[in-house]
Amino acid sequence: MELASLASLLKEAITTGRLAQPFSAVEAASALSQPEWPPARVQSYLIRHCLGNLAAASIDVERVAHGRYRLVDEC
């Protein structure tokens, strides 16, 4: 079973009103309510796919404050 992209899950949660921006990893994991995306894994994803991470394969989020993120428009 292929995991859904966290960026697409976050976008859906924001669109449906389950998650407000900016958000923390804990808030995102809680809004998603998916066992394959616990807070620690969400946090790791946010760090790896954050604007400014030169090693990021894709940029999905921007860090706006300590531990707070928002989706970038391109994802």
VEXRO-288120 format. One line per 5 residues: their letters; for each residue x, y, z of N, C-alpha, C. Coordinates in steps of 0.2 Angstrom, whole numbers, plus 5000, padded with zeros to 4 digits. Layout:
N
a	X:Y:Z:X:Y:Z:X:Y:Z ~ ...;
***
This chain:
75
melas	5004:4994:5000:5000:5000:5000:5004:5006:5000 ~ 5003:5011:4995:5007:5017:4995:5005:5022:4999 ~ 5009:5025:5003:5007:5031:5008:5005:5037:5004 ~ 5000:5040:5006:4998:5047:5003:5003:5052:5004 ~ 5004:5056:5000:5009:5062:5001:5007:5066:5007;
lasll	5011:5068:5012:5009:5072:5017:5007:5079:5015 ~ 5010:5081:5010:5008:5088:5007:5001:5088:5005 ~ 4999:5082:5001:4992:5082:4999:4987:5081:5005 ~ 4989:5077:5010:4985:5076:5016:4984:5083:5020 ~ 4989:5086:5020:4989:5093:5024:4985:5098:5020;
keait	4985:5098:5013:4981:5102:5009:4974:5101:5010 ~ 4972:5094:5010:4965:5092:5011:4963:5094:5018 ~ 4967:5093:5023:4965:5095:5030:4964:5102:5031 ~ 4968:5106:5027:4967:5114:5028:4961:5116:5024 ~ 4960:5113:5018:4954:5114:5014:4947:5113:5017;
tgrla	4947:5107:5021:4941:5105:5025:4940:5108:5031 ~ 4945:5112:5034:4945:5116:5040:4947:5112:5046 ~ 4950:5106:5045:4952:5102:5051:4959:5105:5053 ~ 4963:5109:5049:4969:5111:5051:4970:5118:5049 ~ 4972:5123:5053:4973:5130:5052:4981:5131:5051;
qpfsa	4982:5136:5047:4989:5138:5046:4991:5144:5050 ~ 4997:5145:5053:5002:5140:5053:5000:5134:5058 ~ 5004:5129:5057:5002:5123:5061:5009:5120:5064 ~ 5008:5116:5069:5014:5112:5072:5013:5105:5069 ~ 5019:5101:5070:5018:5094:5068:5013:5090:5072;
veaas	5012:5092:5079:5007:5089:5083:5000:5090:5080 ~ 4999:5097:5079:4993:5099:5076:4991:5095:5070 ~ 4996:5095:5065:4995:5092:5059:4993:5084:5060 ~ 4997:5081:5064:4996:5074:5065:4989:5072:5068 ~ 4987:5077:5072:4981:5076:5076:4975:5077:5070;
alsqp	4976:5082:5066:4971:5083:5061:4970:5078:5056 ~ 4976:5075:5054:4976:5069:5049:4973:5063:5052 ~ 4974:5061:5059:4972:5055:5062:4973:5049:5058 ~ 4980:5049:5055:4982:5043:5052:4988:5040:5055 ~ 4987:5033:5057:4992:5030:5061:4999:5030:5057;
ewppa	4999:5030:5051:5006:5030:5047:5009:5037:5047 ~ 5006:5042:5050:5009:5049:5051:5008:5051:5058 ~ 5012:5048:5062:5012:5050:5069:5016:5057:5070 ~ 5016:5061:5075:5019:5067:5076:5027:5067:5074 ~ 5030:5062:5077:5037:5062:5075:5039:5061:5068;
rvqsy	5035:5057:5064:5036:5057:5057:5034:5063:5053 ~ 5029:5066:5055:5026:5072:5052:5032:5078:5053 ~ 5035:5078:5059:5040:5083:5061:5046:5082:5056 ~ 5048:5076:5056:5054:5074:5051:5052:5076:5044 ~ 5046:5075:5042:5044:5077:5035:5045:5084:5034;
lirhc	5042:5088:5039:5042:5095:5038:5049:5098:5038 ~ 5053:5095:5042:5060:5098:5042:5063:5096:5035 ~ 5062:5090:5033:5066:5088:5027:5063:5092:5020 ~ 5057:5094:5021:5053:5097:5015:5052:5104:5016 ~ 5056:5107:5020:5055:5114:5022:5059:5119:5017;
lgnla	5056:5125:5015:5060:5130:5012:5066:5132:5015 ~ 5072:5132:5012:5078:5134:5015:5082:5127:5016 ~ 5079:5122:5016:5083:5115:5016:5086:5114:5009 ~ 5093:5115:5009:5096:5114:5002:5096:5107:5000 ~ 5095:5102:5004:5095:5095:5002:5088:5093:5001;
aasid	5083:5097:5001:5076:5095:5001:5075:5092:4993 ~ 5072:5087:4993:5070:5084:4986:5064:5088:4983 ~ 5059:5090:4988:5054:5095:4986:5053:5100:4992 ~ 5050:5105:4990:5049:5110:4995:5041:5111:4996 ~ 5039:5108:5001:5031:5108:5003:5029:5113:5008;
verva	5033:5115:5013:5031:5119:5018:5037:5125:5019 ~ 5034:5130:5023:5039:5135:5025:5038:5136:5032 ~ 5044:5137:5035:5044:5138:5043:5043:5145:5044 ~ 5037:5147:5048:5036:5154:5049:5037:5156:5056 ~ 5038:5151:5061:5040:5152:5067:5043:5146:5070;
hgryr	5046:5146:5076:5049:5140:5079:5043:5135:5080 ~ 5044:5129:5076:5040:5124:5076:5033:5125:5073 ~ 5032:5130:5069:5026:5132:5065:5027:5132:5058 ~ 5023:5129:5054:5024:5129:5047:5018:5131:5043 ~ 5018:5132:5037:5013:5133:5032:5015:5130:5026;
lvdec	5009:5128:5022:5011:5125:5015:5013:5131:5010 ~ 5017:5129:5006:5019:5134:5001:5014:5133:4995 ~ 5013:5138:4991:5008:5138:4986:5009:5133:4981 ~ 5015:5131:4979:5017:5127:4974:5015:5119:4975 ~ 5014:5117:4981:5012:5110:4982:5005:5108:4982;
***
